[in-house]
Amino acid sequence: MKPKLIKTSKEMSEIRNRISSKIAFVPTMGSLHQGHLSLVDTAIEKAEVVIVSIYVNPTQFSIDEDLTEYPRDLDKDIKLLKEHQVDYVFFPDDEQMYPQGFKTWVDVEDITQILCGKTRPTHFRGVTTIVSKLLNIINPDLIFLGEKDFQQLAVIKQMVSDLNFQTEVIGCPIVREFDGLALSSRNKYLTAEGRKRALCLYKSLLLAQNLFRGGMVNSNKIISQMSNLIVNAACVIDYIEVFDPFSFEHLPELSPGCRIALAVIVDNTRLIDNIEIR
């Protein structure tokens, strides 16, 4: 059965208020891939009703980023969500989300100023504001987010806790293509050659894991070898960081359970990835 398409906040809230079953929510910007759909499938396992939002949020893009070029294909997205038996698709426009006179923002401190926040200083404010609006409109029992955006997942968890949202945040594993490239809607920007070079993200993370298993623990030495691999692939490093997955503090040495995250520019496309060290 085709999911019901909802375009206004008022209608979405009214429908939600009539539902007594457990509700799972998956927020997306559309251009769905198997990573999104894995979240949907997990949501279906955990709740009786599944709602997916599709909204390309302008406030999480900087002026020089790809807002106008960001891939959009609503018909294809709806077809995929039908195949996965989603109940409702919330598809608001900018007027619904940011009406004239909009002046309120949600800003999580500290954790948003590092990693991706260094080069995208307004990004997380846009993310937290739109997610808080969606949670208020839909009021789900569960929200599902991917671990590829590990910092975003942590920021949303912090916001939900701090503002007493009655929603449980569930992180889901990264979904990769057959060769290890983390699935992303922005992968569509890559040329065939760029697609090959983009594998340097995952290869560098695997290198770090293997160096650790071989006895190397110094973060700077490991990051140096990761950097060499990425630079040799003719890609540009935004950051590589070793950090505690809870406090996000930099770790001078790797240990089991720590996280390594990186952002790399490939063909003018910024890609991110991360791995838990085991």
C-alpha positions in Angstrom: 0.0 0.0 0.0 1.3 3.4 -1.0 2.3 5.6 2.0 0.0 8.6 2.7 1.8 11.8 1.7 1.4 14.6 4.2 2.4 18.2 3.3 1.4 20.4 6.2 2.4 20.4 9.9 -1.2 20.7 11.0 -2.3 17.6 9.1 0.7 15.6 10.3 0.0 16.5 13.9 -3.7 15.7 13.6 -2.9 12.3 12.2 -0.3 11.6 14.8 -2.8 12.5 17.6 -5.2 9.8 16.3 -2.5 7.1 16.5 -2.4 5.1 19.7 0.2 2.6 18.5 4.0 3.0 18.9 5.4 5.4 16.3 8.8 5.2 14.7 10.3 8.1 12.8 13.0 8.3 10.2 14.1 11.9 9.2 15.7 12.2 5.7 16.5 14.7 3.1 15.3 12.3 0.4 17.2 10.9 -2.5 16.9 7.7 -0.6 19.5 4.9 -0.7 19.9 1.6 1.1 21.3 3.3 4.1 18.0 5.2 4.6 16.0 2.1 3.9 18.0 0.1 6.5 16.8 2.6 9.1 13.2 2.2 7.8 13.4 -1.6 8.0 14.7 -1.4 11.6 11.9 1.1 12.4 9.3 -1.3 11.1 10.7 -4.0 13.4 10.4 -1.8 16.4 7.0 0.0 16.0 3.5 -0.5 14.6 3.5 2.8 12.6 6.4 4.3 10.6 6.7 7.9 9.5 9.5 9.1 7.2 10.1 12.8 6.6 11.6 14.1 3.3 12.8 17.7 3.6 16.0 19.3 2.3 16.6 21.6 5.2 18.1 24.9 3.9 19.4 26.0 7.3 22.0 23.2 7.6 23.7 24.3 4.3 26.2 27.1 4.2 26.0 29.7 1.5 28.7 28.0 -0.6 27.3 24.5 -0.2 25.1 22.4 -2.5 21.6 23.3 -1.4 20.3 23.9 -5.0 22.1 20.9 -6.4 21.2 18.4 -3.7 19.6 15.4 -5.4 15.8 15.2 -5.2 13.5 12.5 -6.6 10.2 12.3 -4.7 8.6 9.8 -7.0 11.4 7.4 -6.7 11.5 7.9 -2.9 7.8 7.2 -2.6 8.1 4.1 -4.6 10.9 2.8 -2.4 9.0 3.6 0.8 5.9 1.8 -0.6 8.0 -1.3 -1.1 9.2 -1.0 2.5 5.6 -0.6 3.7 6.0 2.9 5.3 2.7 4.3 6.6 3.2 8.1 6.2 5.6 10.4 4.4 5.9 13.9 5.8 6.9 16.2 2.9 6.7 19.8 4.1 8.0 22.9 2.1 10.1 25.8 3.4 7.0 27.8 4.2 5.8 25.1 6.5 9.1 24.7 8.3 10.3 28.3 8.3 7.3 30.6 8.0 7.7 34.3 7.6 9.0 35.9 10.8 10.7 32.7 12.0 13.2 33.7 14.7 13.8 30.7 17.0 16.8 28.4 16.9 18.0 25.4 18.9 21.7 25.4 19.5 23.6 22.6 21.2 26.9 23.9 22.6 30.5 22.6 22.5 30.0 19.3 20.7 28.9 21.2 17.6 32.1 23.3 17.4 34.4 20.4 16.7 34.9 17.9 13.8 32.4 18.9 11.1 31.4 22.0 13.1 34.8 23.6 12.5 34.3 24.0 8.8 30.5 24.1 8.9 29.9 26.4 11.9 26.1 26.9 11.3 25.4 23.3 10.2 24.4 21.8 13.5 22.2 24.7 14.5 20.1 24.0 11.4 20.1 20.3 12.1 18.9 20.6 15.7 16.3 23.2 14.9 14.7 21.2 12.2 14.8 17.9 14.1 13.3 19.6 17.2 10.5 20.9 15.0 9.9 17.5 13.4 9.8 15.9 16.9 7.3 18.4 18.1 5.1 17.9 15.0 5.3 14.1 15.0 6.0 13.3 18.6 7.3 9.8 17.8 8.2 7.1 20.4 11.4 6.3 18.5 13.7 8.2 16.0 16.3 6.3 13.9 19.5 7.9 12.7 22.6 6.4 11.0 26.0 6.2 12.6 27.7 7.5 9.5 26.8 10.9 10.8 28.2 10.0 14.2 28.6 13.5 15.4 25.0 14.4 14.3 23.7 11.4 16.2 25.5 12.5 19.3 24.2 16.1 18.9 20.6 14.9 18.5 20.9 12.6 21.6 22.2 15.6 23.6 19.4 17.8 22.4 16.7 15.2 23.1 18.0 14.7 26.6 18.5 18.3 27.4 15.1 19.4 26.2 13.2 16.4 27.6 11.8 15.1 24.4 9.8 12.0 25.0 11.5 10.2 22.1 14.2 7.5 22.2 17.1 8.1 19.8 18.4 4.9 18.2 21.6 4.8 16.2 21.9 2.3 13.4 25.1 0.8 11.8 26.7 2.4 8.7 25.6 0.7 5.5 28.4 0.4 2.9 28.6 -0.6 -0.8 30.4 -3.8 -1.8 33.8 -2.1 -1.7 33.3 -0.3 1.6 32.3 3.1 0.5 29.7 4.5 3.0 26.4 5.1 1.3 25.6 8.8 0.9 23.2 10.8 -1.3 26.2 12.9 -2.2 28.0 9.9 -3.8 26.0 10.8 -6.9 28.2 13.8 -7.4 31.3 11.7 -7.9 32.8 10.9 -11.3 33.7 7.3 -12.1 37.4 8.2 -11.2 36.3 10.1 -8.1 34.3 7.1 -7.0 37.4 5.0 -7.0 39.5 7.6 -5.2 36.7 8.0 -2.6 37.5 4.6 -1.3 40.5 6.2 0.4 38.2 7.1 3.3 37.3 3.6 4.3 40.8 2.3 3.4 42.4 4.8 5.7 40.0 3.8 8.5 40.9 0.1 8.0 44.5 1.1 8.0 44.1 2.7 11.4 42.4 -0.4 12.7 45.1 -2.7 11.4 47.9 -0.5 12.8 46.2 -0.6 16.2 45.9 -4.4 16.0 49.6 -4.5 15.1 50.5 -2.6 18.3 50.6 1.1 17.3 48.5 3.3 19.6 49.9 6.8 19.0 47.1 8.9 17.4 49.4 11.3 15.6 51.4 8.5 14.0 48.3 6.7 12.9 46.7 9.9 11.6 49.9 10.6 9.7 49.7 7.3 7.8 46.0 7.8 7.2 46.8 11.2 5.8 49.4 9.9 3.4 47.0 7.3 2.0 44.3 10.0 1.4 46.7 12.5 -0.1 48.2 9.9 -2.4 44.6 9.3 -3.7 44.6 13.0 -4.7 41.9 13.9 -2.1 41.8 16.8 0.3 41.5 16.2 4.1 39.1 18.4 6.1 39.9 16.6 9.3 40.9 13.2 10.8 40.3 12.8 14.6 40.6 10.2 17.2 38.1 10.8 20.0 36.1 9.3 22.9 32.7 8.4 21.5 30.9 9.8 24.6 32.8 13.0 25.5 34.2 13.6 22.0 37.5 14.6 23.7 40.6 14.1 21.6 42.5 10.9 22.5 46.4 10.9 22.2 46.3 7.1 22.0 43.9 4.6 20.5 42.1 2.1 22.7 39.3 -0.4 22.1 36.0 1.4 21.7 37.4 4.8 20.7 36.3 6.3 17.4 38.1 7.7 14.4 36.2 10.1 12.1 37.2 11.9 9.0 35.9 14.3 6.4 37.5 14.3 2.9 37.0 16.3 -0.2 36.7 14.2 -3.4 35.8 15.9 -6.7 34.7 19.0 -4.7 32.3 16.7 -2.8 32.7 16.5 1.0 32.4 12.9 2.3 32.4 11.7 5.9 33.0 8.3 7.5 34.0 6.8 10.8 34.9 3.6 12.5 34.9 2.1 16.0 38.3 0.8 16.9 38.2 -2.8 18.1 
